[in-house]
Amino acid sequence: MALFIVAGVNGFAQAPHLFEYEYPVVATENPIIRALMDSVSVDSIEATITHLCSYQNRRCDSRHIYDVQNWLSARYASFAGIDTVMLHDFKMHKEGFPEETADNVLAIQWGVTKPEEYVICGAHYDSWNGDTADPDTVRAPGADDNATGVAGIWETARLLSRYKFDRTIIYANWNAEEIGLFGSEAYAKECAENRIAIVGYFNMDMNGYLQEGSDIHMHVVYVDQDSLLAQMFFDVCHTYFPNMPVRQNWMPHGDSDFSSFNRSGYPALHPFEDVYASSPYIHTRQDVLGLSVNNLEQSRQFAQINLGAVAHLAGLNSTAVEEFEVTNVAVYPNPAHETVCITAKDGIQRIVIQNLIGQPIDNKTLNGESRCVINTTAYLSGIYLVSVVTSKGVATRRLVVK
């Protein structure tokens, strides 16, 4: 969270919306999105947090921040489904800080039918600890603030980049949030000046700390003007995680990057671990895994919900689903007549079959078996999409039934 902003979000005025949109009603699970949610990995989240904490610090005024920028850029560029990775330059105008710093990192996945409309999810990658005047030597691991958010955006990109969506998705990592939201503010202002159509912005900033004795829950920070986007977000929460307590709340102190979009006229919201019982270790050398990030399952569920909200708002395009390679997944015979056999060396957790307009036809839950035979005699002749959830990810295959 930004260090030097002390008023709650309700103290800021939001600009009128530049555009108005209708938001989808999410009353039932989409089987492919459910399968993608199930593939969000605690191990992957932990690995991302561990790596980000391995830098001496991620202060925006240190030399280390450029190494983090380059690492993030290379990671996003490794995804075949990411069309563009760009560095967005901006200036800092704050006494005692250099004007130049590392850039915002933007990974863009172009939409199929509405590429001019954007769904953005973002998290700041800088950290803070003001213990010493030397920005290069101070230790600022920033595990909860905000390696957890970066890890959640990374998981969303890792999984959604394997599919096509109607709207363009931008996975963003902002810099210089901790000293005043400089990175996200510069980007949001440029978007507003150029009349870029941002349908919604979802922020991830701190989701790994859970107070002892508490159950996993979520606070969602937003202004009333963004209640339509919030209603869609709550729909996703209640549909996919009906037992998780989720409610609106205000931040008693600090702020985060969602406010940059609010103030530029875009609907935005900020899921948060607990506004009244957040990690007491942020902005210190104790913001580390195990202490400040003490519940990776909570981080996983936040990432799952972020993925679901982005996917529903961007619009999963079932007719343009791209197959991606999870090794050793086979669907045969293909075309199928009476039965189809599905195999996966890594073990099958779930199989979802739907038609080309997204209607679920079949749904099988397994316990890591390597083989499953499905009777297709009740299927109408045509083309179906088979999503196979394995321990290594989700594979999508086309199935022809005759």
Stockholm file with secondary structure:
# STOCKHOLM 1.0

chainA/1-402         MALFIVAGVNGFAQAPHLFEYEYPVVATENPIIRALMDSVSVDSIEATITHLCSYQNRRCDSRHIYDVQNWLSARYASFAGIDTVMLHDFKMHKEGFPEETADNVLAIQWGVTKPEEYVICGAHYDSWNGDTADPDTVRAPGADDNATGVAGIWETARLLSRYKFDRTIIYANWNAEEIGLFGSEAYAKECAENRIAIVGYFNMDMNGYLQEGSDIHMHVVYVDQDSLLAQMFFDVCHTYFPNMPVRQNWMPHGDSDFSSFNRSGYPALHPFEDVYASSPYIHTRQDVLGLSVNNLEQSRQFAQINLGAVAHLAGLNSTAVEEFEVTNVAVYPNPAHETVCITAKDGIQRIVIQNLIGQPIDNKTLNGESRCVINTTAYLSGIYLVSVVTSKGVATRRLVVK
#=GR chainA/1-402 SS CCSSCCSCGGGSCCCCCSSCCCCCCCCSCCHHHHHHHHTCCHHHHHHHHHHHHTSSBCCTTSTHHHHHHHHHHHHHHTCTTCCEEEEECCCCCCTTSCSCCCCEEEEEECCSSEEEEEEEEEEECCCCCCSSSCTTTSCBCCIIIIIHHHHHHHHHHHHHTTSCBSEEEEEEEESSCTTTSHHHHHHHHHHHHTTCEEEEEEECCCCCCCCTTCCCCEEEECCGGGHHHHHHHHHHHHHHCTTSCEEECCCSSCCCTHHHHHTTTCCEEEEESCSSSCCTTTTSTTCCBTTTBCCHHHHHHHHHHHHHHHHHHHCBCGGGCCCCCCTTEEEESSSBSSEEEEEEEEEEEEEEEEETTSCEEEEEEEEEEEEEEEECTTSCSEEEEEEEEETTEEEEEEEEEC
#=GC SS_cons         CCSSCCSCGGGSCCCCCSSCCCCCCCCSCCHHHHHHHHTCCHHHHHHHHHHHHTSSBCCTTSTHHHHHHHHHHHHHHTCTTCCEEEEECCCCCCTTSCSCCCCEEEEEECCSSEEEEEEEEEEECCCCCCSSSCTTTSCBCCIIIIIHHHHHHHHHHHHHTTSCBSEEEEEEEESSCTTTSHHHHHHHHHHHHTTCEEEEEEECCCCCCCCTTCCCCEEEECCGGGHHHHHHHHHHHHHHCTTSCEEECCCSSCCCTHHHHHTTTCCEEEEESCSSSCCTTTTSTTCCBTTTBCCHHHHHHHHHHHHHHHHHHHCBCGGGCCCCCCTTEEEESSSBSSEEEEEEEEEEEEEEEEETTSCEEEEEEEEEEEEEEEECTTSCSEEEEEEEEETTEEEEEEEEEC
//
